[in-house]
Amino acid sequence: MTVQTNNMIPWAEPTLWGREEEYAVDALRSTWISGGIYVDRLERDFARYADARQVLAVANGTAALHLAYLAADIGVGDEVIVPGFAFMAAANMARMVGATPVFADIDPATWCISAETVAPLITSRTKAIVPVHTYGNVCALEPLLALGAEHGVLVIEDAAESIGSKYRGRMSGTIAPIGTYSFHATKTITTGEGGAVTTSNDAFAARMRLYRSHGMAQTRYLHEVAGHNFRLTNLQAAIGCAQLEQIDRIVAKRAEVWSRYRARLLALPGVEMQVIETDVDPVMWAVGVRLNYAHFPQGRDAVMNLMMASGIETRPGFYPASAMPHLYGPQLLPISDALAASILVLPSSPSLEVAHIDRICDALASFAR
Ligand SMILES: *Cc1c(COP(=O)(O)O)cnc(C)c1O
């Protein structure tokens, strides 16, 4: 099942374990290769899986965020609070609609923003708070939603990395009024490129449908707003339908991988793992470790090179906002900066077997002192 070349353990692998090929060929033969029945089915199936009121399939997770901001009428003069350490699509889309991304530092244990780090940043211009559920953990949402409610600020969950993760029994991405997902090849379910946006608010859903498809609603060629084309194709959606049929199996395998890593790494000196609070039931998309430089004096990047030389592909933590002053301006984010420099993401595919994980952990242990 694993696609390993030269005995190299890849950082991620898509899990095409079901009827992906059959459904993609069916979509192709139907000649409905742009829109079609698989798009509607994916939206229905995903709504059922996540228990979401409204689901829009879209071209990718970044377009999902862009639509969410358009739905919320975020634009010039507005501020959007995003994490200082995370994949930066939420910050970039704030820029794209003319708003200013304001960076909150993260919690050193969960690696996510919290009400404590966000509260001091709220101003009269704050239009949205975007908790990013990094690596599959879920931000402490209840205090963030309470903070948003107190100030009349919308919360938008970026659940691209937390498909299937639950917070207090509810699916991440469906707890705030809007949530976004990515179906990129590395993500927990994939359509190659693709994504979805969920909302409990029918007015937001209507605006997002409008912007998703050229700003046209009832009348063809009559544009109500200057919209995008952010649609997912029927060919991609066909793959997504097959992925959703397999999601319980994918989630179960991810749980096994996470559990084996925890058993090995929690016992390894010099390595800290992301803390998952008890009200989160995570589907870990990526297994990150924070290296303590007392045990890894060679530094994170050198460890990555050593792992690569041992046939193990790893990834660094995201660059923090402070590393991109040309985009975001100067930042004071001590925890984001420290974590970004010391996090190493280990191979995290659900196809990994115990023997692979042991090989990875043995290699990492051998580089510690
Ligand atoms: C992957 C990802 C995205 C972007 O999704 P694409 O489908 O690649 O556009 C957005 N936010 C986060 C947190 C991600 O990990």
PDBQT file of the ligand as one rigid body, heavy atoms in Angstrom, charges set to zero:
ROOT
HETATM    1  C1  LIG A 401      -3.113  23.205   3.344  1.00  0.00    +0.000 C 
HETATM    2  C2  LIG A 401      -3.585  24.387   4.116  1.00  0.00    +0.000 A 
HETATM    3  C3  LIG A 401      -4.286  25.439   3.518  1.00  0.00    +0.000 A 
HETATM    4  C4  LIG A 401      -4.393  25.628   2.037  1.00  0.00    +0.000 C 
HETATM    5  O1  LIG A 401      -5.043  24.639   1.388  1.00  0.00    +0.000 OA
HETATM    6  P1  LIG A 401      -4.822  24.482  -0.208  1.00  0.00    +0.000 P 
HETATM    7  O2  LIG A 401      -5.847  23.449  -0.542  1.00  0.00    +0.000 OA
HETATM    8  O3  LIG A 401      -3.429  24.007  -0.387  1.00  0.00    +0.000 OA
HETATM    9  O4  LIG A 401      -5.079  25.791  -0.821  1.00  0.00    +0.000 OA
HETATM   10  C5  LIG A 401      -4.813  26.437   4.314  1.00  0.00    +0.000 A 
HETATM   11  N1  LIG A 401      -4.631  26.434   5.631  1.00  0.00    +0.000 NA
HETATM   12  C6  LIG A 401      -3.927  25.459   6.252  1.00  0.00    +0.000 A 
HETATM   13  C7  LIG A 401      -3.785  25.513   7.725  1.00  0.00    +0.000 C 
HETATM   14  C8  LIG A 401      -3.363  24.417   5.507  1.00  0.00    +0.000 A 
HETATM   15  O5  LIG A 401      -2.639  23.481   6.109  1.00  0.00    +0.000 OA
ENDROOT
TORSDOF 0
